[in-house]
Amino acid sequence: MLIDFSKILQFECQLDRENPIVVGVSGGADSMCLVDVLAQEKFPIIVAHFDHQLRSESSSEAEIVYRYAQERGIQYILGSEDVKTRAEMQRESLEEAARNARYQFLFQCAEDSGAQAVMVGHTADDQVESVLMHLLRGSGLDGLSGMAYCWLPNAWHAEIPLMRPLLSTWRRETLAYCEQRSIPTVSDPTNQDLSYFRNRLRLELIPYLETFNPALRKLIWQSAEVLRGDRDLIARLVDDAWRQVLVKQDAGYVAIDIDLSRDFSLGLQRRLMRRAIAQLRPSLRDISFDDVERGVEQIREMKPFAKIDIAAGLKLVLEPGFLWVAEWDSDLPTDMWPQVSSELSELEIGDTIALQSGWLLAAEKTEKTAVRFEPEGLDEDTNQAWLDLGCIKPPLLVRARREGDRFQPLGMQGQSQKLSDFMINQKIPRRARDRWPLVCSGRQIIWVAGYRPAESVQITPQTGQVLKLSLRRKNAEKQ
Amino acid sequence: MLIDFSKILQFECQLDRENPIVVGVSGGADSMCLVDVLAQEKFPIIVAHFDHQLRSESSSEAEIVYRYAQERGIQYILGSEDVKTRAEMQRESLEEAARNARYQFLFQCAEDSGAQAVMVGHTADDQVESVLMHLLRGSGLDGLSGMAYCWLPNAWHAEIPLMRPLLSTWRRETLAYCEQRSIPTVSDPTNQDLSYFRNRLRLELIPYLETFNPALRKLIWQSAEVLRGDRDLIARLVDDAWRQVLVKQDAGYVAIDIDLSRDFSLGLQRRLMRRAIAQLRPSLRDISFDDVERGVEQIREMKPFAKIDIAAGLKLVLEPGFLWVAEWDSDLPTDMWPQVSSELSELEIGDTIALQSGWLLAAEKTEKTAVRFEPEGLDEDTNQAWLDLGCIKPPLLVRARREGDRFQPLGMQGQSQKLSDFMINQKIPRRARDRWPLVCSGRQIIWVAGYRPAESVQITPQTGQVLKLSLRRKNAEKQ
């Protein structure tokens, strides 16, 4: 055991011998073994014992730990909380409340003492139990790969790691260690209480599973070890993909680029959906398989829909180019699109006006020779339009749409159509239509900014001077 | 169910309606349901029934399947083998023998009929059982992610996929389907025999696990579904990394670039080790956790060693730059290094001689002005050496080392040293030393090819003509 242990301290924990380590010590063989090995190896440790006030014996257990520390001149800190009351107040289960209170205490100690790490005595047996617990509750790779030797950032602290260097040591080895070195230990009688899920798993399920395969514990431990490597590989892959597809993010919403996401494999799409949901609901337990599948279906099949409610008060919104995951009642932003800031602005030729969110709209006179456009009169870059200035009466007006607006787009044969039909056909997102910038000459719409110019102002062999309209964003920032 | 089913046929199987599908039909509700849905959907199918000759009822079961096919005008093929005898002959377990005989028959039918796929009726229940079976036997991501809807290349064929479109349909749904449509089914009495591992798992273990969580089947099915996506992500990642690190491969060995591999994460190193072993032992079940760990330790810690035996008749060999996984008794190649092909060759100035495996050694006279070398007289490219031709007596001799050889390397102050010490210091691999090319002028070694020239022939301000020696490979192929 000790060979493995020191390898783990070296490779996985990378500890120094300068800064203290806060060791959570219940008094059981696991944590007593942990603290004793660390003391032998001359690490500067602080023994932190937490009294959950759940059992009458708990203060005498604290006493055993205290005496062990005092005899060896190790710093000792006692924490205490009425966990039962906490559970009621915070609506946590008793197990959750105990766990949360204990870890908050440990990380508070670590912060107060400038510690390099918090350590706890979870063993290989705890690892196996944890994997099986996750399996029974439904879990992906993260749960099935169990606990890590070093966890940072963790659920309690962004900078102080939680370390579990005994994860490759079996419980019986810690018992044998304590016995051999005559280290006093306490045994928690609630560990035998079968009304706890975890105890039933340890005392009943695992022995039963061992009738199928006596090597079960070791095999599950090895699986977790290997899966953890896979988990890290995937985490890096997902990080990269996430950076590629993330378009916008705020407290109330996340938007991903749906066109990019569509090219990814199903596995990666699922991971990205899960990540999007996790951004708004960091507690992963809330993310159901079905919610993820519903999101992925949107990425894959692109069925048009307005809004889908998913669990945990979130909604999915699909728009051309984006898939939003958002708080059910949050207003989604419009600042990735050009939107007019007032009902009506004048745009002099040679001038630029500001729209919302850094978008700029410019009009300039130019020579016909400078015109780069397709035979049909359409520029490839739809954020630029080239019009026959002779057909236009300055100043130009820039405005939002109005009841009854009609538009005759260039290159689409036929009569003028309702502007709203044009917007729907062009897939301008519904939310953006009301304030979409329209450039007008008098009452006539000559350019739906970023889309088509009007047929009536197209450049012909007879065109003399050319009007160039262009739409751009102030900073070439990622939207 | 049928909605899911046709989605799977569309997205996962991508079948056409031109080429036949060979459907393995035992006569149980699962396969009868499968074949009936496919017939309804107008896929061209061939019903293939295999009689394992293990039970007396088996021929009457074949009769039920035959009658079903005949009534509907579906092509029917009957296969048969004495599986018990096969198991004894091939030293397979009865389950293995039955499985192998059955799939060989199905893929033979598929090949004979030019089929686009072989399909079998595994259900969501089979998926859950398969995952649990892998868990109990010890498994990584591949086992825990269960069976795929479409498997290609598979264990039986490189080009015809094995498809399991019912993997998201529960067994009770297939039973209900058959009952509703009055489709006759047979039930195999050995499915109740608890002496089979799989039956005990289905009849005892799963119901017991459901006392911990009634939703267990669904949750495990969902886990497998998600893990399969992760498995595919990792497979692609490992493929990329494998292409990077693979240096040499043959029937008897695989060599990976250890310096590149060292930069990878532990998870990826494990995957690469497993891949290296799998190249020689394609049956993954043989690859133990410990063997993989031993290999990874070599990558990470670079403890010098000659050879380590790992399981399944394989050895690990560590050499500068390479980690070999090889058959225990195989000779490793030396063709990535320059090796002399005869004891002694003459090398005229202006000539090139061939060494082994496409390596070439050239000598040419050159002007001092063309010399590109560091002040110390050492070229950065150690495959080139620039020497003072005035100190050299042509013709040059190229030979292997001899007992008693000494060498005084350029730029390493001091006396000459034993050539063998120089080779050890320079980490020339042991296997390559005996035939490493040495360029000599008379009895003196003036260049250990690819390493340092001799001090005595170094270029000085007094040097007139320069001798350039160079070592290169005929084709710039990857070694």
Chai-1 contact restraints between the chains, C-beta under 6 A:
chainA,res_idxA,chainB,res_idxB,connection_type,confidence,min_distance_angstrom,max_distance_angstrom,comment,restraint_id
A,L136,B,F212,contact,1.0,0.0,6.0,A-B,restraint_1
A,L136,B,N213,contact,1.0,0.0,6.0,A-B,restraint_2
A,G138,B,L219,contact,1.0,0.0,6.0,A-B,restraint_3
A,G140,B,V226,contact,1.0,0.0,6.0,A-B,restraint_4
A,L141,B,D230,contact,1.0,0.0,6.0,A-B,restraint_5
A,F212,B,L136,contact,1.0,0.0,6.0,A-B,restraint_6
A,N213,B,L136,contact,1.0,0.0,6.0,A-B,restraint_7
A,L219,B,G138,contact,1.0,0.0,6.0,A-B,restraint_8
A,Q222,B,F289,contact,1.0,0.0,6.0,A-B,restraint_9
A,V226,B,G140,contact,1.0,0.0,6.0,A-B,restraint_10
A,G229,B,L266,contact,1.0,0.0,6.0,A-B,restraint_11
A,G229,B,G267,contact,1.0,0.0,6.0,A-B,restraint_12
A,G229,B,R270,contact,1.0,0.0,6.0,A-B,restraint_13
A,D230,B,L141,contact,1.0,0.0,6.0,A-B,restraint_14
A,D230,B,I234,contact,1.0,0.0,6.0,A-B,restraint_15
A,D230,B,G267,contact,1.0,0.0,6.0,A-B,restraint_16
A,D232,B,S265,contact,1.0,0.0,6.0,A-B,restraint_17
A,D232,B,G267,contact,1.0,0.0,6.0,A-B,restraint_18
A,L233,B,I234,contact,1.0,0.0,6.0,A-B,restraint_19
A,L233,B,L237,contact,1.0,0.0,6.0,A-B,restraint_20
A,L233,B,G267,contact,1.0,0.0,6.0,A-B,restraint_21
A,L233,B,L268,contact,1.0,0.0,6.0,A-B,restraint_22
A,I234,B,D230,contact,1.0,0.0,6.0,A-B,restraint_23
A,I234,B,L233,contact,1.0,0.0,6.0,A-B,restraint_24
A,L237,B,L233,contact,1.0,0.0,6.0,A-B,restraint_25
A,S265,B,D232,contact,1.0,0.0,6.0,A-B,restraint_26
A,L266,B,G229,contact,1.0,0.0,6.0,A-B,restraint_27
A,G267,B,G229,contact,1.0,0.0,6.0,A-B,restraint_28
A,G267,B,D230,contact,1.0,0.0,6.0,A-B,restraint_29
A,G267,B,D232,contact,1.0,0.0,6.0,A-B,restraint_30
A,G267,B,L233,contact,1.0,0.0,6.0,A-B,restraint_31
A,L268,B,L233,contact,1.0,0.0,6.0,A-B,restraint_32
A,R270,B,G229,contact,1.0,0.0,6.0,A-B,restraint_33
A,F289,B,Q222,contact,1.0,0.0,6.0,A-B,restraint_34
